[in-house]
Amino acid sequence: MYKKEFEIRWSDIDANGHLANSAYTNFMSHARMGFFMTYGFSMKDLSSFSIGPVVFYEHTYYYKESFIGKPITVTVEVSGLSEDGMFFKFEHNLYDDKGRHLASSDMLGAWIDLNSRKLTVLPELLLKRSEAFPKTKHFKLLTKEDTRVPGKSPKNLS
């Protein structure tokens, strides 16, 4: 499992004096990008293929409060990946300095071609590198159907 440590800053706190929900999202995003770089998905690599990651959703579950000046650890594991690498699902867990579980989050995303602005498969080189990703015990191969939530679809204002 990939781990990244952070210290909670003044700007990470909300009006209740604890870690803000937006800060959890920012820490998880930062940890994901560190994860990608560790496994050979640097910004240079991604830009050479004109691709980038996009988020479909993040579902976060909060268990305990955390406060300013305290260190936290964010873990990242892959819980799903499509055969062509287009779709990916991450599981994040956040812990305090005593190892107490603060929160967990499931994140679903995909790769987008930055020129066509459409979803795309991973280039062969990156797909090969993705085989080394640390995976959860409940890892599954994703299909396009796994990216759909029943009853949720765009509805424009009229």
C-alpha positions in Angstrom: 0.0 0.0 0.0 1.2 3.5 -0.8 1.4 6.0 2.1 1.9 9.7 2.3 2.1 11.8 5.4 0.8 15.4 5.9 0.6 17.9 8.7 -2.7 19.7 9.2 -2.2 23.4 8.5 -4.3 26.4 9.5 -5.8 26.6 6.0 -7.0 23.0 6.4 -9.3 23.8 9.4 -13.0 24.7 9.1 -15.2 26.9 11.4 -15.6 23.9 13.8 -11.8 23.9 14.4 -11.3 20.5 12.9 -10.0 19.2 9.5 -12.4 20.5 6.8 -14.0 18.0 4.4 -12.3 19.9 1.5 -8.9 19.3 3.1 -9.6 15.6 3.2 -10.3 15.7 -0.6 -7.1 17.8 -1.2 -4.9 15.4 0.9 -6.3 12.4 -1.0 -5.8 14.0 -4.4 -2.2 14.9 -3.4 -1.6 11.3 -2.2 -3.0 10.0 -5.5 -0.7 12.1 -7.6 2.3 10.9 -5.4 1.1 7.4 -6.0 1.0 7.9 -9.8 4.5 9.4 -9.8 5.8 6.5 -7.8 4.5 4.1 -10.3 5.8 5.9 -13.4 2.8 8.1 -14.2 4.7 11.5 -13.9 3.3 14.7 -15.4 6.0 14.4 -18.0 4.9 10.8 -18.9 1.2 11.8 -19.0 1.8 14.9 -21.1 3.9 12.9 -23.6 0.7 10.8 -24.2 -1.6 13.9 -23.9 -3.7 12.2 -21.2 -4.8 13.1 -17.7 -6.9 11.6 -14.9 -10.5 12.7 -14.3 -12.6 12.0 -11.2 -16.2 10.7 -11.6 -16.9 10.6 -7.9 -15.4 10.5 -4.4 -17.4 9.1 -1.5 -15.9 9.9 1.8 -16.9 8.4 5.2 -15.7 10.3 8.3 -15.1 8.5 11.6 -13.0 10.8 13.9 -12.0 14.4 14.1 -8.5 15.6 13.5 -7.0 18.9 14.5 -4.4 21.5 13.5 -0.7 20.6 13.9 -1.4 16.9 13.9 0.2 14.6 11.4 -2.1 12.4 9.3 -1.3 9.5 7.0 -3.2 8.9 3.7 -3.0 5.4 2.2 -3.8 4.6 -1.4 -4.7 1.2 -3.0 -6.4 0.3 -6.2 -9.7 -1.4 -5.7 -10.6 -1.6 -9.4 -9.1 -1.3 -12.9 -10.5 -2.0 -16.3 -8.6 -4.4 -18.6 -7.6 -1.5 -20.9 -6.8 0.8 -18.0 -9.4 3.4 -19.0 -11.3 3.2 -15.6 -9.7 3.0 -12.2 -11.0 3.0 -8.6 -9.0 4.0 -5.6 -9.5 3.3 -1.9 -8.1 5.9 0.5 -7.8 5.7 4.2 -6.7 8.4 6.6 -5.1 7.8 10.0 -3.9 10.0 12.8 -0.5 9.8 14.4 -1.7 7.0 16.7 -3.0 4.9 13.8 -6.6 5.6 14.5 -8.8 5.5 11.4 -10.1 9.1 10.7 -11.8 8.5 7.3 -12.1 6.3 4.2 -13.0 7.2 0.7 -13.8 5.4 -2.6 -12.8 7.3 -5.7 -13.7 6.4 -9.3 -12.0 7.9 -12.3 -10.8 7.5 -15.8 -8.2 8.7 -18.3 -9.1 11.5 -20.7 -7.4 12.4 -24.0 -6.5 16.0 -23.5 -6.8 16.8 -27.3 -10.1 15.1 -28.1 -11.5 15.6 -24.5 -12.9 12.1 -24.6 -12.2 9.1 -22.4 -9.3 7.0 -23.6 -7.5 3.7 -22.8 -4.1 3.7 -21.2 -1.1 3.5 -23.6 0.6 0.1 -23.5 3.6 1.4 -21.6 1.4 2.8 -18.8 -0.9 -0.2 -18.8 2.1 -2.4 -18.2 3.2 -0.1 -15.3 -0.3 -0.3 -13.8 0.2 -4.0 -13.1 2.5 -3.0 -10.2 -0.2 -0.9 -8.4 -0.9 -2.1 -4.9 -4.4 -3.6 -4.9 -7.0 -4.0 -2.2 -8.2 -7.5 -1.1 -11.5 -6.8 -2.8 -9.9 -5.7 -6.1 -12.1 -6.2 -9.2 -11.8 -5.8 -13.0 -14.0 -2.8 -13.9 -16.3 -2.6 -16.8 -18.1 0.5 -18.2 -21.2 -0.6 -16.3 -19.3 -0.3 -13.0 -19.0 3.4 -13.7 -22.7 4.0 -13.8 -24.9 4.7 -10.7 -28.5 3.6 -11.2 -30.8 6.6 -11.3 -28.0 9.1 -11.7 -27.7 10.9 -15.0 -27.3 14.5 -16.2 -30.5 16.6 -16.2 -30.1 20.1 -17.6 -32.0 23.1 -16.5 -34.8 23.9 -18.9 
